[in-house]
Amino acid sequence: MEIKTKSEGSTLTISVSGRVDTVTAPELEAGLKFGDAKCVVLDIAEVPYMSSAGLRLLLTSHKAMLAKGGEFKIVNVQPSVSEVLSITGFADILNIA
């Protein structure tokens, strides 16, 4: 898995490539440092698979940003990941653009 970050003003964009599963989720969790960002955009265009460990990270990140009055967006969701988000009900909770 590869994680890239780009900061523009108060927006932090985190781009992830590779599978997000029980093996790689700890690496992603370590890379999800939001600092002073008011808006975090998680670009998962290159994520073909996400397990429940990845879903947990999405939810905890969403809650963390809400708690500090910020916004957590998920963009460029692959169809296979989108299906998992829909089936689990996460699509109704998370901000997916």
N, CA, C and O atoms as CSV, one atom per row, in Angstrom:
chain,resi,resn,atom,element,x,y,z
A,1,MET,N,N,0.842,-1.165,0.000
A,1,MET,CA,C,0.000,0.000,0.000
A,1,MET,C,C,0.891,1.233,0.000
A,1,MET,O,O,1.969,1.247,0.595
A,2,GLU,N,N,0.413,2.266,-0.683
A,2,GLU,CA,C,1.125,3.532,-0.739
A,2,GLU,C,C,0.175,4.642,-0.289
A,2,GLU,O,O,-0.993,4.671,-0.677
A,3,ILE,N,N,0.696,5.559,0.537
A,3,ILE,CA,C,-0.084,6.670,1.062
A,3,ILE,C,C,0.644,7.964,0.728
A,3,ILE,O,O,1.822,8.124,1.046
A,4,LYS,N,N,-0.068,8.893,0.081
A,4,LYS,CA,C,0.497,10.206,-0.249
A,4,LYS,C,C,-0.410,11.275,0.357
A,4,LYS,O,O,-1.634,11.146,0.350
A,5,THR,N,N,0.205,12.318,0.875
A,5,THR,CA,C,-0.573,13.416,1.431
A,5,THR,C,C,-0.218,14.725,0.741
A,5,THR,O,O,0.916,14.938,0.312
A,6,LYS,N,N,-1.212,15.590,0.647
A,6,LYS,CA,C,-1.021,16.920,0.059
A,6,LYS,C,C,-1.887,17.891,0.849
A,6,LYS,O,O,-3.084,17.670,1.032
A,7,SER,N,N,-1.271,18.957,1.308
A,7,SER,CA,C,-1.981,19.955,2.093
A,7,SER,C,C,-2.139,21.237,1.278
A,7,SER,O,O,-1.175,21.755,0.715
A,8,GLU,N,N,-3.377,21.738,1.227
A,8,GLU,CA,C,-3.682,22.995,0.540
A,8,GLU,C,C,-4.559,23.815,1.463
A,8,GLU,O,O,-5.753,23.544,1.594
A,9,GLY,N,N,-3.976,24.815,2.104
A,9,GLY,CA,C,-4.729,25.616,3.061
A,9,GLY,C,C,-5.166,24.754,4.226
A,9,GLY,O,O,-4.342,24.101,4.866
A,10,SER,N,N,-6.466,24.751,4.504
A,10,SER,CA,C,-6.984,23.949,5.613
A,10,SER,C,C,-7.488,22.579,5.164
A,10,SER,O,O,-8.117,21.859,5.940
A,11,THR,N,N,-7.207,22.218,3.895
A,11,THR,CA,C,-7.629,20.925,3.360
A,11,THR,C,C,-6.431,19.997,3.218
A,11,THR,O,O,-5.403,20.362,2.646
A,12,LEU,N,N,-6.584,18.794,3.748
A,12,LEU,CA,C,-5.565,17.752,3.634
A,12,LEU,C,C,-6.132,16.643,2.759
A,12,LEU,O,O,-7.185,16.081,3.059
A,13,THR,N,N,-5.423,16.331,1.671
A,13,THR,CA,C,-5.842,15.237,0.805
A,13,THR,C,C,-4.895,14.061,1.023
A,13,THR,O,O,-3.675,14.202,0.941
A,14,ILE,N,N,-5.481,12.904,1.301
A,14,ILE,CA,C,-4.713,11.677,1.506
A,14,ILE,C,C,-5.105,10.716,0.395
A,14,ILE,O,O,-6.267,10.325,0.280
A,15,SER,N,N,-4.123,10.338,-0.426
A,15,SER,CA,C,-4.370,9.400,-1.526
A,15,SER,C,C,-3.791,8.045,-1.143
A,15,SER,O,O,-2.644,7.946,-0.708
A,16,VAL,N,N,-4.592,7.017,-1.310
A,16,VAL,CA,C,-4.203,5.666,-0.929
A,16,VAL,C,C,-4.261,4.781,-2.162
A,16,VAL,O,O,-5.189,4.879,-2.965
A,17,SER,N,N,-3.264,3.916,-2.305
A,17,SER,CA,C,-3.307,2.927,-3.382
A,17,SER,C,C,-2.974,1.560,-2.807
A,17,SER,O,O,-2.090,1.422,-1.961
A,18,GLY,N,N,-3.692,0.558,-3.277
A,18,GLY,CA,C,-3.499,-0.810,-2.798
A,18,GLY,C,C,-4.670,-1.274,-1.954
A,18,GLY,O,O,-5.587,-0.509,-1.654
A,19,ARG,N,N,-4.618,-2.537,-1.579
A,19,ARG,CA,C,-5.672,-3.130,-0.763
A,19,ARG,C,C,-5.621,-2.596,0.663
A,19,ARG,O,O,-4.546,-2.377,1.221
A,20,VAL,N,N,-6.791,-2.393,1.238
A,20,VAL,CA,C,-6.876,-2.024,2.648
A,20,VAL,C,C,-7.544,-3.196,3.361
A,20,VAL,O,O,-8.755,-3.398,3.261
A,21,ASP,N,N,-6.735,-3.957,4.076
A,21,ASP,CA,C,-7.223,-5.148,4.763
A,21,ASP,C,C,-6.573,-5.233,6.143
A,21,ASP,O,O,-5.954,-4.269,6.594
A,22,THR,N,N,-6.705,-6.357,6.804
A,22,THR,CA,C,-6.179,-6.478,8.164
A,22,THR,C,C,-4.659,-6.348,8.222
A,22,THR,O,O,-4.115,-5.962,9.256
A,23,VAL,N,N,-3.980,-6.660,7.149
A,23,VAL,CA,C,-2.520,-6.541,7.109
A,23,VAL,C,C,-2.094,-5.095,6.897
A,23,VAL,O,O,-1.152,-4.630,7.538
A,24,THR,N,N,-2.776,-4.376,6.006
A,24,THR,CA,C,-2.355,-3.019,5.644
A,24,THR,C,C,-3.064,-1.916,6.432
A,24,THR,O,O,-2.606,-0.774,6.433
A,25,ALA,N,N,-4.162,-2.237,7.096
A,25,ALA,CA,C,-4.920,-1.220,7.832
A,25,ALA,C,C,-4.082,-0.495,8.893
A,25,ALA,O,O,-4.232,0.718,9.042
A,26,PRO,N,N,-3.213,-1.181,9.631
A,26,PRO,CA,C,-2.387,-0.445,10.604
A,26,PRO,C,C,-1.487,0.607,9.948
A,26,PRO,O,O,-1.257,1.671,10.523
A,27,GLU,N,N,-0.985,0.319,8.763
A,27,GLU,CA,C,-0.164,1.289,8.039
A,27,GLU,C,C,-1.002,2.509,7.653
A,27,GLU,O,O,-0.547,3.645,7.779
A,28,LEU,N,N,-2.218,2.269,7.186
A,28,LEU,CA,C,-3.100,3.376,6.831
A,28,LEU,C,C,-3.472,4.172,8.076
A,28,LEU,O,O,-3.487,5.403,8.044
A,29,GLU,N,N,-3.767,3.491,9.154
A,29,GLU,CA,C,-4.121,4.177,10.397
A,29,GLU,C,C,-2.991,5.111,10.842
A,29,GLU,O,O,-3.246,6.227,11.294
A,30,ALA,N,N,-1.755,4.654,10.713
A,30,ALA,CA,C,-0.602,5.478,11.076
A,30,ALA,C,C,-0.484,6.694,10.158
A,30,ALA,O,O,0.020,7.738,10.573
A,31,GLY,N,N,-0.948,6.563,8.912
A,31,GLY,CA,C,-0.868,7.660,7.949
A,31,GLY,C,C,-2.018,8.645,8.033
A,31,GLY,O,O,-1.988,9.689,7.381
A,32,LEU,N,N,-3.027,8.328,8.823
A,32,LEU,CA,C,-4.190,9.203,8.946
A,32,LEU,C,C,-4.003,10.191,10.094
A,32,LEU,O,O,-4.692,10.119,11.112
A,33,LYS,N,N,-3.075,11.100,9.915
A,33,LYS,CA,C,-2.813,12.170,10.884
A,33,LYS,C,C,-3.340,13.458,10.285
A,33,LYS,O,O,-2.850,13.903,9.247
A,34,PHE,N,N,-4.328,14.063,10.919
A,34,PHE,CA,C,-5.041,15.193,10.339
A,34,PHE,C,C,-4.494,16.552,10.731
A,34,PHE,O,O,-4.740,17.537,10.034
A,35,GLY,N,N,-3.758,16.629,11.831
A,35,GLY,CA,C,-3.202,17.907,12.262
A,35,GLY,C,C,-4.262,18.971,12.415
A,35,GLY,O,O,-5.292,18.734,13.047
A,36,ASP,N,N,-4.027,20.147,11.844
A,36,ASP,CA,C,-4.945,21.279,11.948
A,36,ASP,C,C,-5.944,21.356,10.795
A,36,ASP,O,O,-6.673,22.341,10.677
A,37,ALA,N,N,-5.986,20.342,9.953
A,37,ALA,CA,C,-6.875,20.364,8.788
A,37,ALA,C,C,-8.336,20.499,9.217
A,37,ALA,O,O,-8.779,19.867,10.176
A,38,LYS,N,N,-9.062,21.324,8.497
A,38,LYS,CA,C,-10.501,21.483,8.725
A,38,LYS,C,C,-11.292,20.538,7.824
A,38,LYS,O,O,-12.436,20.186,8.114
A,39,CYS,N,N,-10.657,20.141,6.729
A,39,CYS,CA,C,-11.279,19.212,5.784
A,39,CYS,C,C,-10.248,18.167,5.374
A,39,CYS,O,O,-9.148,18.502,4.934
A,40,VAL,N,N,-10.613,16.911,5.523
A,40,VAL,CA,C,-9.746,15.817,5.079
A,40,VAL,C,C,-10.454,15.099,3.943
A,40,VAL,O,O,-11.600,14.672,4.077
A,41,VAL,N,N,-9.752,14.973,2.820
A,41,VAL,CA,C,-10.281,14.283,1.646
A,41,VAL,C,C,-9.472,13.004,1.478
A,41,VAL,O,O,-8.256,13.050,1.291
A,42,LEU,N,N,-10.142,11.877,1.544
A,42,LEU,CA,C,-9.494,10.587,1.355
A,42,LEU,C,C,-9.791,10.098,-0.057
A,42,LEU,O,O,-10.926,9.747,-0.379
A,43,ASP,N,N,-8.765,10.079,-0.888
A,43,ASP,CA,C,-8.899,9.654,-2.281
A,43,ASP,C,C,-8.527,8.179,-2.367
A,43,ASP,O,O,-7.368,7.808,-2.175
A,44,ILE,N,N,-9.513,7.348,-2.655
A,44,ILE,CA,C,-9.266,5.902,-2.715
A,44,ILE,C,C,-9.476,5.354,-4.127
A,44,ILE,O,O,-9.954,4.234,-4.306
A,45,ALA,N,N,-9.116,6.151,-5.114
A,45,ALA,CA,C,-9.251,5.742,-6.516
A,45,ALA,C,C,-8.462,4.478,-6.824
A,45,ALA,O,O,-8.847,3.694,-7.691
A,46,GLU,N,N,-7.367,4.285,-6.118
A,46,GLU,CA,C,-6.495,3.134,-6.382
A,46,GLU,C,C,-6.646,2.037,-5.336
A,46,GLU,O,O,-5.734,1.232,-5.145
A,47,VAL,N,N,-7.792,2.000,-4.655
A,47,VAL,CA,C,-8.070,0.960,-3.654
A,47,VAL,C,C,-9.105,0.005,-4.235
A,47,VAL,O,O,-10.286,0.341,-4.311
A,48,PRO,N,N,-8.665,-1.197,-4.649
A,48,PRO,CA,C,-9.602,-2.135,-5.270
A,48,PRO,C,C,-10.382,-2.980,-4.266
A,48,PRO,O,O,-11.388,-3.598,-4.618
A,49,TYR,N,N,-9.910,-3.007,-2.997
A,49,TYR,CA,C,-10.531,-3.871,-1.991
A,49,TYR,C,C,-10.391,-3.232,-0.622
A,49,TYR,O,O,-9.342,-2.679,-0.290
A,50,MET,N,N,-11.456,-3.309,0.176
A,50,MET,CA,C,-11.402,-2.817,1.541
A,50,MET,C,C,-12.138,-3.795,2.446
A,50,MET,O,O,-13.302,-4.123,2.216
A,51,SER,N,N,-11.439,-4.254,3.477
A,51,SER,CA,C,-12.033,-5.187,4.439
A,51,SER,C,C,-12.692,-4.412,5.571
A,51,SER,O,O,-12.722,-3.182,5.559
A,52,SER,N,N,-13.219,-5.140,6.547
A,52,SER,CA,C,-13.851,-4.510,7.703
A,52,SER,C,C,-12.856,-3.666,8.494
A,52,SER,O,O,-13.254,-2.694,9.137
A,53,ALA,N,N,-11.580,-4.015,8.460
A,53,ALA,CA,C,-10.557,-3.212,9.146
A,53,ALA,C,C,-10.465,-1.828,8.505
A,53,ALA,O,O,-10.295,-0.833,9.210
A,54,GLY,N,N,-10.575,-1.752,7.203
A,54,GLY,CA,C,-10.566,-0.474,6.503
A,54,GLY,C,C,-11.829,0.321,6.770
A,54,GLY,O,O,-11.777,1.541,6.926
A,55,LEU,N,N,-12.961,-0.360,6.824
A,55,LEU,CA,C,-14.225,0.306,7.117
A,55,LEU,C,C,-14.181,0.936,8.507
A,55,LEU,O,O,-14.679,2.044,8.708
A,56,ARG,N,N,-13.588,0.231,9.455
A,56,ARG,CA,C,-13.459,0.761,10.816
A,56,ARG,C,C,-12.650,2.056,10.809
A,56,ARG,O,O,-12.998,3.017,11.496
A,57,LEU,N,N,-11.566,2.078,10.026
A,57,LEU,CA,C,-10.746,3.290,9.928
A,57,LEU,C,C,-11.527,4.454,9.336
A,57,LEU,O,O,-11.390,5.590,9.789
A,58,LEU,N,N,-12.335,4.179,8.337
A,58,LEU,CA,C,-13.142,5.236,7.732
A,58,LEU,C,C,-14.090,5.834,8.763
A,58,LEU,O,O,-14.231,7.053,8.863
A,59,LEU,N,N,-14.734,4.964,9.522
A,59,LEU,CA,C,-15.695,5.433,10.511
A,59,LEU,C,C,-15.014,6.211,11.639
A,59,LEU,O,O,-15.515,7.260,12.046
A,60,THR,N,N,-13.902,5.727,12.142
A,60,THR,CA,C,-13.210,6.434,13.225
A,60,THR,C,C,-12.649,7.773,12.729
A,60,THR,O,O,-12.642,8.752,13.475
A,61,SER,N,N,-12.188,7.820,11.496
A,61,SER,CA,C,-11.695,9.077,10.932
A,61,SER,C,C,-12.830,10.084,10.779
A,61,SER,O,O,-12.674,11.265,11.090
A,62,HIS,N,N,-13.962,9.605,10.299
A,62,HIS,CA,C,-15.150,10.447,10.149
A,62,HIS,C,C,-15.557,11.036,11.501
A,62,HIS,O,O,-15.805,12.236,11.612
A,63,LYS,N,N,-15.623,10.189,12.518
A,63,LYS,CA,C,-16.015,10.644,13.855
A,63,LYS,C,C,-14.999,11.620,14.438
A,63,LYS,O,O,-15.377,12.595,15.088
A,64,ALA,N,N,-13.708,11.363,14.209
A,64,ALA,CA,C,-12.659,12.251,14.728
A,64,ALA,C,C,-12.772,13.645,14.129
A,64,ALA,O,O,-12.634,14.642,14.838
A,65,MET,N,N,-13.023,13.718,12.829
A,65,MET,CA,C,-13.145,15.028,12.186
A,65,MET,C,C,-14.427,15.742,12.625
A,65,MET,O,O,-14.413,16.958,12.817
A,66,LEU,N,N,-15.513,15.020,12.783
A,66,LEU,CA,C,-16.752,15.633,13.262
A,66,LEU,C,C,-16.565,16.195,14.667
A,66,LEU,O,O,-17.068,17.273,14.984
A,67,ALA,N,N,-15.836,15.455,15.509
A,67,ALA,CA,C,-15.613,15.879,16.891
A,67,ALA,C,C,-14.847,17.189,16.973
A,67,ALA,O,O,-15.025,17.963,17.913
A,68,LYS,N,N,-13.989,17.436,15.980
A,68,LYS,CA,C,-13.239,18.699,16.006
A,68,LYS,C,C,-13.849,19.758,15.087
A,68,LYS,O,O,-13.217,20.770,14.783
A,69,GLY,N,N,-15.089,19.510,14.649
A,69,GLY,CA,C,-15.804,20.479,13.836
A,69,GLY,C,C,-15.368,20.511,12.389
A,69,GLY,O,O,-15.630,21.481,11.678
A,70,GLY,N,N,-14.705,19.459,11.950
A,70,GLY,CA,C,-14.218,19.401,10.578
A,70,GLY,C,C,-15.058,18.498,9.700
A,70,GLY,O,O,-16.141,18.055,10.083
A,71,GLU,N,N,-14.542,18.238,8.530
A,71,GLU,CA,C,-15.247,17.430,7.539
A,71,GLU,C,C,-14.315,16.345,7.016
A,71,GLU,O,O,-13.131,16.594,6.793
A,72,PHE,N,N,-14.848,15.139,6.818
A,72,PHE,CA,C,-14.104,14.006,6.275
A,72,PHE,C,C,-14.840,13.530,5.035
A,72,PHE,O,O,-15.974,13.058,5.126
A,73,LYS,N,N,-14.198,13.651,3.868
A,73,LYS,CA,C,-14.805,13.252,2.589
A,73,LYS,C,C,-14.039,12.078,1.999
A,73,LYS,O,O,-12.819,11.985,2.134
A,74,ILE,N,N,-14.756,11.200,1.357
A,74,ILE,CA,C,-14.152,10.084,0.635
A,74,ILE,C,C,-14.490,10.274,-0.833
A,74,ILE,O,O,-15.657,10.437,-1.192
A,75,VAL,N,N,-13.468,10.252,-1.685
A,75,VAL,CA,C,-13.684,10.492,-3.111
A,75,VAL,C,C,-13.091,9.359,-3.949
A,75,VAL,O,O,-12.234,8.601,-3.497
A,76,ASN,N,N,-13.579,9.276,-5.180
A,76,ASN,CA,C,-13.072,8.328,-6.185
A,76,ASN,C,C,-13.147,6.876,-5.714
A,76,ASN,O,O,-12.160,6.142,-5.760
A,77,VAL,N,N,-14.317,6.483,-5.269
A,77,VAL,CA,C,-14.527,5.128,-4.746
A,77,VAL,C,C,-14.731,4.147,-5.891
A,77,VAL,O,O,-15.584,4.355,-6.754
A,78,GLN,N,N,-13.946,3.084,-5.893
A,78,GLN,CA,C,-14.077,2.025,-6.888
A,78,GLN,C,C,-15.418,1.296,-6.703
A,78,GLN,O,O,-15.918,1.231,-5.580
A,79,PRO,N,N,-16.007,0.753,-7.764
A,79,PRO,CA,C,-17.293,0.064,-7.654
A,79,PRO,C,C,-17.309,-1.061,-6.612
A,79,PRO,O,O,-18.296,-1.222,-5.894
A,80,SER,N,N,-16.232,-1.834,-6.526
A,80,SER,CA,C,-16.196,-2.945,-5.564
A,80,SER,C,C,-16.229,-2.433,-4.127
A,80,SER,O,O,-16.875,-3.039,-3.272
A,81,VAL,N,N,-15.548,-1.334,-3.854
A,81,VAL,CA,C,-15.549,-0.734,-2.516
A,81,VAL,C,C,-16.886,-0.042,-2.254
A,81,VAL,O,O,-17.408,-0.096,-1.140
A,82,SER,N,N,-17.432,0.601,-3.266
A,82,SER,CA,C,-18.727,1.251,-3.145
A,82,SER,C,C,-19.811,0.254,-2.757
A,82,SER,O,O,-20.688,0.558,-1.947
A,83,GLU,N,N,-19.744,-0.924,-3.335
A,83,GLU,CA,C,-20.718,-1.967,-3.024
A,83,GLU,C,C,-20.629,-2.370,-1.556
A,83,GLU,O,O,-21.654,-2.542,-0.896
A,84,VAL,N,N,-19.415,-2.520,-1.043
A,84,VAL,CA,C,-19.219,-2.866,0.369
A,84,VAL,C,C,-19.764,-1.750,1.262
A,84,VAL,O,O,-20.426,-2.017,2.265
A,85,LEU,N,N,-19.484,-0.503,0.893
A,85,LEU,CA,C,-19.983,0.627,1.679
A,85,LEU,C,C,-21.510,0.660,1.690
A,85,LEU,O,O,-22.113,0.983,2.713
A,86,SER,N,N,-22.131,0.335,0.576
A,86,SER,CA,C,-23.594,0.322,0.489
A,86,SER,C,C,-24.195,-0.813,1.303
A,86,SER,O,O,-25.144,-0.607,2.058
A,87,ILE,N,N,-23.641,-2.015,1.149
A,87,ILE,CA,C,-24.162,-3.193,1.840
A,87,ILE,C,C,-24.082,-3.030,3.348
A,87,ILE,O,O,-24.996,-3.435,4.066
A,88,THR,N,N,-22.999,-2.442,3.831
A,88,THR,CA,C,-22.787,-2.289,5.272
A,88,THR,C,C,-23.531,-1.100,5.863
A,88,THR,O,O,-23.619,-0.971,7.084
A,89,GLY,N,N,-24.066,-0.233,5.017
A,89,GLY,CA,C,-24.757,0.958,5.494
A,89,GLY,C,C,-23.833,2.146,5.713
A,89,GLY,O,O,-24.294,3.225,6.086
A,90,PHE,N,N,-22.535,1.964,5.488
A,90,PHE,CA,C,-21.570,3.044,5.677
A,90,PHE,C,C,-21.801,4.171,4.668
A,90,PHE,O,O,-21.469,5.324,4.943
A,91,ALA,N,N,-22.356,3.851,3.528
A,91,ALA,CA,C,-22.611,4.866,2.510
A,91,ALA,C,C,-23.613,5.909,3.015
A,91,ALA,O,O,-23.610,7.051,2.555
A,92,ASP,N,N,-24.463,5.516,3.956
A,92,ASP,CA,C,-25.439,6.433,4.529
A,92,ASP,C,C,-24.852,7.299,5.646
A,92,ASP,O,O,-25.407,8.343,5.988
A,93,ILE,N,N,-23.736,6.861,6.204
A,93,ILE,CA,C,-23.108,7.548,7.334
A,93,ILE,C,C,-21.993,8.487,6.869
A,93,ILE,O,O,-21.893,9.624,7.327
A,94,LEU,N,N,-21.163,7.995,5.956
A,94,LEU,CA,C,-19.984,8.717,5.524
A,94,LEU,C,C,-20.296,9.713,4.410
A,94,LEU,O,O,-21.290,9.573,3.696
A,95,ASN,N,N,-19.442,10.710,4.274
A,95,ASN,CA,C,-19.569,11.712,3.217
A,95,ASN,C,C,-18.777,11.212,2.008
A,95,ASN,O,O,-17.557,11.361,1.948
A,96,ILE,N,N,-19.487,10.616,1.048
A,96,ILE,CA,C,-18.845,10.049,-0.140
A,96,ILE,C,C,-19.213,10.895,-1.342
A,96,ILE,O,O,-20.389,11.059,-1.669
A,97,ALA,N,N,-18.186,11.432,-1.999
A,97,ALA,CA,C,-18.434,12.293,-3.147
A,97,ALA,C,C,-18.053,11.588,-4.435
A,97,ALA,O,O,-18.193,12.160,-5.517
